Amino acid sequence: MSSVDVTIHEILSGESHSPARSTCNSRLADAPWLFDAQPGYGPGSSERDVIPAITPRQGVLPEEYRTASAAELDLRIRAAKHTLGDRAVVLGHFYQRDEVIQYADFVGDSFQLAQAARTRPNAEALIFCGVHFMAETADMLSRPDQSVILPNLAAGCSMADMADLESVTDCWEELEEVFGTDPTADGLQPVIPVTYMNSSAALKGFCGEHGGVVCTSSNAAQVLKWALERGQRVLFFPDQHLGRNTAKKMGIPLDQMPTWNPNKPLGGNTEQQIRDAKVLLWHGFCSVHKRFTTGQIAAARAQYPSVRVIVHPECPMDVVDAADSSGSTDFIVKAIAAAPSGSVFAIGTEINLVQRLANQNPQHTIFCLDPVVCPCSTMYRIHPGYLAWVLEGFERGEVLNQIRVPESVAVPARVALERMLALAPAARPAL
Ligand code: SF4
């Protein structure tokens, strides 16, 4: 079964990715290369998602990197970075562990990093310590003569993999059968596709070709508003939670946002439900953010009555509703920076970011809502061993693990990205 099949089967059977301790451990920290050929994403909350067959596989890392000590890798990475100077920029996603972030020239979310790379015109290599869709976006937004490198090709994203071009195209064709392709008299299209940044370049291209747009977690409301000004309804993928939380805040009733299960006719809905829909929510989710629960929030409030609970909008709706606020990683970082000394924060997002924020802000008490420390196992695949390998390769003149989006995909994908960028400044992701 594909990843979508597996995850949806588990949801429907009630066998979801529960925060069971047995699925979450730190084996990836020591030897990530042992997991690269396995069908799952690796130990962690997305262990049970199966990596789609078309996802790139990482070859065997040369033994000298697999057996090097942390101290040796540190020396080699620093030496390679020093030799390369401005020729190589290391980009580190917020969710990377500190062992990798220490080498990053820029730290941020996926879109911030793609934009940050533009500020280094002399860089020949953009080494993206993140996951596959992020490297694709960086490639599409960088100059043609720059090479984007993903240190470990197995670093995908289980959420992004829950929607692929084939199943979204099938869905689109079903919707066209219901609604046709003609706009209303006042120019509203039947459906506008909106894809979250956490999706493949192919899906961004699909949106570009079909009058749609890309959104991030920081501008999803402005993007949905844009889309609903141009269409009667929106098809939102792949993250149902970001779509639902955003649309709900905009006042759209829950019964006007059915989920779309790609394994069922009409996504598992009646034709009337589809006709009544304002936002059709693809049945995807983030395995990391799905772990957060209202019980964890209640426990945090019981322990710290003054606690401020902030969660990422990829969390389930009941969790977002029970929190004090929700927002992107950038929102969380800024909220903590602006708080008076002595504040207490319970944060519902990936553990590496939360721990870093706790270390950087000793004036506050900051902790992760989830008591079982469980990182994003796909991000975790960027081990310093892979970083040393690609940096030293580039030093020798070899571009290892280059991510290159074909122009046939990149051209329409850039259209969807540019539509997002053309929105009012308030809708732009913070840079
Ligand atoms: S935290 Fe979730 S959405 Fe982000 S890369 Fe990991 S699996 Fe994907």
Residues whose N, C-alpha, C, O or C-beta is under 5 A from the ligand:
A	BS01	SF4	V131 G156 C157 S158 M159 N198 C286 S287 V288 C376 T378
